[in-house]
């Protein structure tokens, strides 16, 4: 019982209460050979030695702030995070708080979530936001669950564009197993550069949900208003997975008529952190709120007439309704949602737009420079935000190796998910990339074209 703060007397009382006389009797149902396995562990270290070893291991990790110039995006982006974000997150009342199951004593946490929900609704143009999901992929998958619930399982077709993030599509494929749902559109990823509007022909009266991305995984920008109208004509719902930074600059999915807007909120004040934790946001229209997964914080007044915050609509969740719940996800990313709320509050509407404009102009400068290098060309002519695809004159592995030798993380290999784009690179540019870095990137790639 090492490290468990119970005295021998307390242990004996607990054992007696449950009707066993010893620790050995407590574990008697575990086969003997599994009770005390012999572990192949190295010799113990002192605290000082362990700290030194961990530090050495950590220093083997290269990161975009200290070691590499990064043009890698593909769903996770390197943005500047004001110092105040981390400072507020580390306050004890937030840092150690869990989901507020006793809302009357969690007013600060509830207000923070309420502010987050309000900000996400303003950003997406939607009416209701939940208190968050694990990441963008699970948020998209929960949109499928919600559509299934809205139509009570009577519509069984889910149409998804092949230009939706491959990881999002993979999670959706996992979710629909055993649900009796048919997922279509996903199989056409071989023709990755086709327009997302090609999926319109797949929408029929049996379609529950249509899923597209904005900007799409290849970086392209489309106004989905006409696609939404086509889907609505068939009675289907539309989910748009959107980059929240882009929403500060372009038409919102709400203005396009979307029913559900979800996505990865990592760009909003959350560091790359080698892959997480991240934040899945989920917004929808008020008419669908009772089918939305996750919890919702609302504002009301207490018995003295003072403003108060409460958890609402939690009765549909797993911890209460079990198998009849809307979703089996009942934990929200509260700390990450707070980070997004603090980040958006610090920047404000104009500040977020300025970040988006910097990303846009720097990306277009990079695209212009790169397209002038012999052998390199843009993969498409559609408008883009801060991410774009280029064709390479040489195999990706050669280009990547050359870039890494010069301290550059060049981008995402599209061939990993789209075989037809095996010699294509997805490049992301944010406000963190200087003009000098972009010029250096182009100079190094110029060397590839000459070799």
N, C-alpha and C positions, 0 to 999 in steps of 0.2 A: 504493500500500500504506500510505497514511497511517493512523496510529493503531495499526498492527499492530506489536508490539514485536519485530520481526526485523531483524537487520542485513542489509545487502546480501549478505554472504557466506552467511548462513544461508538467505536466499531462494534464492540460486544453488544451494546444496546440495539444498534441497527440490525445486527444479525439475529438477535433474539426476536425483534419485532417481526421479521419476515419468516421466522420459524426455522432457522438453521443455526448450527452450533459453531461453525468455523468458516473461514475463507475457503478452505478446501472443499467443504460440503457445498458452499455456494456455487463453485465451479464444477461440480461433479458431472454435469451433463456434457461437459467438453471432453472429448476423448483425451486420455492421458498424454498421448504423444504430441498433442497440440497445446498443452497447458503452459509448458515452460520450454519453448523451442530454444535451441542453442543458436545464438546470433553470431554471425561472422562480422564482428565489429573491430575496428582498429583500436589501439590502446587509447585510453582516456587522455584528454588534454586539459590543461589548466585553462581558466577563462582567458588569460592573456594569449596563450598559444592558439586557442580556438578563434579568438578575434583576429589574430594575425593571419590565420589560414583562410578565414572567410573573406578578409579584405583582399588577399591575393587572388582568390577565386573571382571576386567581384570585379577586380581590375582587368580580368581577361575579357570582360564584356565591353565591346565597343559601343558607344552610344552617339546619338546625333548631336548632342550638345557639346561634347568634349573631343570626340575622335573623328567623326565623319561628317562630310557635307552630304546631306540627304535630299534626294528627289523622289523618295519612296512614299507612296500614299496607299492607294488600293483599299480605302476604308478607314485608315488610321493616319492622322495628320499631325505634323509638328507645328504647333502654333505657340505664340508667346503667351505665358500664363502670368498675370500680375501676382506679385508676392502675397498680396492680401488674401488670395484664394486659399492658399495652403495654410496661412496663419489662422483663418477662420475655421477651416476644416479641423485643425488640431486642437481646437478648444474642447475641453473635456466633455462639456454637455452635448456636443455634437459627435465627437470622435468615438465615444463609447456607447452612444445611443443605438438601440435596435428599433425595429418596427414598433410604433406606439400602440400596443394593444390596450393600454389604459390611457386614452387620450386626455382625460381630465388633468393628468399630471405631465403631459408632454406638449404643452402649448407652444414652446419654442420650436421643437421639431416639426410639429404640425404646421405652424406658420411658414417655416422654411419650405416645406413640401407644397403648401398652398401657393406660395410665391413662385416656386418652380413650375407648377401646373399653369399658372396664369401667364408666365413668360413663354412657355412652349405653345400655348394657344395663340398668343399674339404673334409668335414667329411663324407658325404654320398656317394661320388663318382658319383654325378649327375652333370648335366650341367647348370641347372637354378634353382634359388630359388626365391620364392616370399617374400614379406615383412612381412610375418607372419599371423597367425590366432589366434583365441582366446585360443585354447588349442589343445591337441592331438586328442581329440574326434572329434572336428569340422574339423580338418585337414583331418582325415580319411573320414569323410562324404563329404568333398569337393573333395576328390579323386573320389568318386562315381559320383559327379556332372560333374567332368572333363571327365571321361570316357563316360558318357552319351552324353556330348557335342562332344567328338571326333567322336563317331559313329552316331551322329545326331539322337539319339533315336532309331536307327534301331536294336541295340542289347539291349535286355531287361533283361538279367540275370546277377546278381551280386553274385559271390561265395565268401563266407567269412568263415574262419576257426573258429571253436568254441573256439579255444585257443587264439583268439584275445580278448583284454581287454573287459570285459562285458559292461563297460560304452561306449566304442567306438561302440560296436555293437548296443547298445540301441539308440545312436544318429543316426547311419546309418538307423536303422529301422524307426526312425522318419522322416528322410530326404526322404526316398523312397516312403512314403505315397503319393499317388496322382500322382506319376511320371510314373506309368505303369511299374515299375521295379519289377522283381522277385528276392527276396533275399533267397539264399539257402546255406546250410551248417550250418547256425546259429542254426537251430532247433536240431542239433545233440549234443548239449552241455551236454546231460545226460552222454555221454561217453567222459568226459572231457580229459581223459588221452590218447585218441587216437592220433596218429601222424597227424600233419597238412597235410601230404601228402595224407591222406585219401580223401581229397576233390578233388583230381585229377579226380576221376570218375565223378564228377559233372560238369566239364568243357566241354562245347560243343560249336558248331559254333555260338550259340546265346549269348555266354558269353561276356560281355563287360569288366568286371574287376574281378580279383582274389585278395583277401586281406588276408595277413598273417602277423604275428608279429614276431619281431626278437630283443632279445629273446622273446618267447611267454609269455602270461600272467602267465603261471606256471613257468617261468624262463628258459625253455629249449632252447638250441641253435641248430639250424638246418641250413645247407647250402641249400638254396632254388633254386640253379641253375637248377636242373632237373625239379622242379615244374614250374619254369619260362619257360623252354623250352617246356613243355607240354602245358602251356597256350598260348605261342606264336604260337605253331603249330595249334591251333584253332583260331588264330587271335585275342586273348584277351590280354588286358593289365594286368600288375601285379603291385599291390601296396604293399610295405613292410613298416609296421609301426615299426620303430626302436628306441631303446634306444640310444641316442647320445653318452653316456659314453662308451657303449660297442663297438661303432664304432671305438674308438681309439685303440682297441686291436684285433678285429676280422675282417674278410673279410667284405668289405662294400657291401650293397645291389646293388650299381652300378656295382660292379664286378660280382654279381650274374645275372645281366641282367635286373634288375627291371626297370620298366617304371616310377614309381612314388615312392618316399620315403618320408614318413611323420612321425610325431611323436610328443611326448611331450618333449619340450626342458627345462622343469623345472629343470632338473639336472645341467643345465649349468648356475650356478650363481644366481638362483632364489630361495628364501627361501620357505619353506613349507607354511607358512602364513595361516594356517587353511583352505587351499583349493584354494588359488588363490590370485591375478591374476597369470595365467600361460601363457605359450607360445606354440602355435602350429606351428611347422615348416613344410614347404611344398616345396619339390624339385622334379624336373622332368627332362625329356630330352628336348633339345632345340626344337625338332620338334613339341612338344605339347604346347609350350609357349603361343600360342594365345588362347588356351582353358583353361589356368590356371586361377584360381580365385585369386583375390587380386592384389595389385599393385606391380610394379617392378621398381627398381631404376637402371639406367644405367649410364655409364661414357662416357663423350664426351669432346669436347673442345669448349670454347666460341669464340667470334669474334676476341679476341686477341690471340687465340691459347693456352690459359691456360686451365688446366684441370677443368672440371665442371661436376656436377651431375644433372641428370634430372629424372623426373618421366616418365616412358614409359609404353605403353600398357594399359593405364588406360581407354581407350575408351570403353572397354568391361564391365566396372563396373556399379553398380547399380545407382550411382549418376549421370551418364551420359546416359547410355543406358536403364535404368529402366527395364521393363519386358523382354528385350532382353539381359540382362546382364548374364554373366557366373555364377555369384553368387549374393546372396543378402547380403553377408558380405562385407562391404566396409570400415571397421575400422580395422587397424592393431594394434598389441600389440607392438607399437613402443618402449616404455620404457623397456619392457621385452626383446625385441630383442636387445636393446642396452646392457642390462645386460649380455645376452649371448655372445655378441661380445666382451665386456670388459673381461668377465671371460675367454673366449677362448684365447684372446690376452695375458692375464697375464700368463696363464699356458703354452701356446705354445704347440706344438705337443708332445714333450717329457713329459711335465708336465701333460697333459691330459692322456697320456698313463700310467704314473706312478699312477695317481688316479685310472684308470681302473684296473691296476695290483694289487693295494692294495685291491680294492673291491673284485677282483677275489680270491686272496689268502686267505683273511679273511673269505670269504663266504665258501670256501672249507674246511678251518679249522673248522668252525662252523658245517658244515654238517658232517664232520668226527666225531667230538665230540658227536654230537646229535645222530648219528646213532649207537653209542656204548651204549647208555642208554637203558636199558631193556624196551621193549614196544614201542620204537620209531624207525622209519625206514624211509628212503628216499622213496618217492612215485614213483620214476622212476630212470632209469639208464642213461638217456641221459645226455650229457654235459650241464652245465649251467654256467651262468656268475656270478652274485652276488645275485641271488634270487633262492630259491629252495623250494619245497613242502615236508613236512614230515607228516607221519601218526601218530596220537596221540593214546595213549592207553586208554584215557578217553574222554568223551565228551568235545568239545571245550570250552563250558561255564565254566566248572570246571577248566580247564587248564588256561584259560584267567583270571579268578578270582584269582587264586593262583599267577599268574605272576604279576598282578596289585598290589596285596598286598605287593609284594617285589619291587615295583617301576619299573616294566618292561612292556613295550608295546610289546607284544610277536610276533605279526605278523598279517596277514590278514586271516580271516576265509573263506576258499574256499567254504564251504558249503553254504554261503550266495548267491553264484551265480551258483554253481554246486552241486545239491543235492546229487549226487553220492560221493562227497568228503566232506561229512558233518563232518567227524572227521579228517580233514586235515588242516594244517597251512602253509601259504605261508610266508616264512622268508626272509627278505632282510638284507644284510650286506654291509655297505659302509666303506670308509676310516675313518669315524667318530666313528666306533665301535672299541674299544680297545680289546686287547687279554684278559685283566682282565674282561671286560664286557661280552665277549663271554663265558669265563669260569664260571662267576657268573650265567649267563643265563642257562648254562648246569647244574650247581649245583641245581638251583631252580627247573628245570624240573626233575632232578633226584629225588627230593622229591615227585613229582607227581607220579612217577613210583613206589615208595615204599608205598604210602598211601593205 
